[in-house]
Amino acid sequence: RVLQAVHKASKSGYDTHIEYRVILHNNNVRWIFSRGHGDPSDSDEPEHLMGVSLDITERKQMEERITRASVEWHNTFDAIPDLVVILDGEFKIIRVNAAAKSYFGLPTGEIIGTHCFSLIHGREKPFESCPLIKMIASKSHEEAELYDEARKSWLRATTDPVFNESGEIGQVIYTL
């Protein structure tokens, strides 16, 4: 692949770049990013071939750690048996765990972006005793018992704010 990228750059005159790994004599693996540019000529050989290669091993290792942490977080989130819904600051659903998806009986695409009060209560705005309204005022944990009309069941709802860098409520953890 690397030789093909170099050949392409030398023949076309276009910039090319490639990420690849190399295994050193001591079996250490290093990731390399190379970018090059060739100045084509009338002959088979380029007039000039210039490029740079950077060792990006640390970046690749960090990407792998982030990917593993993300998978672990998603698996943990979906393993929680309670219904967990993450809301944005406008009470729109931005994430649900597997238990919540099952409870609502809808595809994820029909849940995400919906206001929680619309999905659970069929309302256009939260009712006055909604724990979300109380949480906005108190900026702390709130609880309430709610009746889900659509599914004919009582739910114990808890809300917990997640503050952004500005100290404002950016998200809400809503458990049912």
BELURTA-V145703 format. One record per residue. N is the residue number from 1. PHI is phi in whole degrees, 0 to 359 (* if undefined). D_CENTER is the distance of its C-alpha to the mean C-alpha in Angstrom with 1 decimal. Layout:
n->{N;N}
phi->{PHI;PHI}
d_center->{D_CENTER;D_CENTER}
//
This chain:
n->{1;2;3;4;5;6;7;8;9;10;11;12;13;14;15;16;17;18;19;20;21;22;23;24;25;26;27;28;29;30;31;32;33;34;35;36;37;38;39;40;41;42;43;44;45;46;47;48;49;50;51;52;53;54;55;56;57;58;59;60;61;62;63;64;65;66;67;68;69;70;71;72;73;74;75;76;77;78;79;80;81;82;83;84;85;86;87;88;89;90;91;92;93;94;95;96;97;98;99;100;101;102;103;104;105;106;107;108;109;110;111;112;113;114;115;116;117;118;119;120;121;122;123;124;125;126;127;128;129;130;131;132;133;134;135;136;137;138;139;140;141;142;143;144;145;146;147;148;149;150;151;152;153;154;155;156;157;158;159;160;161;162;163;164;165;166;167;168;169;170;171;172;173;174;175;176}
phi->{*;295;297;297;295;295;298;299;296;289;276;267;83;273;292;223;213;204;251;205;246;233;250;281;302;267;70;288;257;235;259;235;247;237;229;212;211;244;256;294;230;288;272;288;263;289;296;218;225;235;192;216;233;236;279;247;302;298;297;295;295;295;300;295;297;295;298;297;296;295;297;298;299;298;296;295;302;286;279;292;286;287;284;239;234;255;248;273;293;257;68;271;286;246;198;224;273;298;296;292;301;296;298;286;65;235;296;307;299;272;267;298;92;274;290;300;292;286;292;273;247;66;251;271;207;292;279;300;270;298;296;293;296;297;294;300;288;273;58;211;306;222;223;196;261;233;254;269;302;298;249;51;213;271;229;263;260;236;232;224;284;240;273;273;299;274;82;262;288;262;215;227;267;242;249;233}
d_center->{30.4;31.2;34.8;33.8;31.6;34.5;37.0;35.0;34.7;38.4;39.6;37.5;37.4;33.7;31.1;29.2;26.4;25.2;23.3;25.1;26.1;29.5;31.2;33.8;37.2;36.1;33.2;30.6;27.8;26.8;24.3;25.9;24.9;27.9;28.8;32.2;34.6;38.0;41.0;42.6;46.3;49.0;49.2;46.8;45.7;43.6;45.4;42.6;39.4;37.2;33.9;31.8;29.9;27.5;26.5;22.7;22.7;21.3;18.3;17.7;18.2;15.7;13.1;14.3;14.1;10.5;9.8;12.4;11.1;7.7;10.1;12.5;10.5;9.7;13.4;14.7;13.2;14.6;17.8;18.7;21.7;21.6;19.9;16.8;15.4;13.1;14.6;14.4;17.6;19.4;18.9;16.7;14.6;10.8;10.2;13.1;14.0;16.4;19.5;18.6;18.0;21.3;23.1;22.3;23.2;21.1;18.5;14.9;15.4;18.4;16.9;13.8;15.4;18.6;20.3;20.8;24.5;24.8;23.2;25.2;28.3;28.6;29.2;28.4;28.0;27.8;31.2;32.9;32.5;28.7;27.0;24.4;27.3;28.8;25.7;25.4;29.1;29.0;25.6;25.6;25.3;27.1;28.2;30.0;31.3;30.4;31.8;29.6;32.2;30.4;30.2;33.2;31.8;31.7;28.5;28.3;25.5;24.1;22.0;20.7;19.5;16.7;18.1;16.5;18.2;21.1;21.9;21.1;19.3;15.8;14.6;16.6;16.5;18.8;20.4;23.1}
//
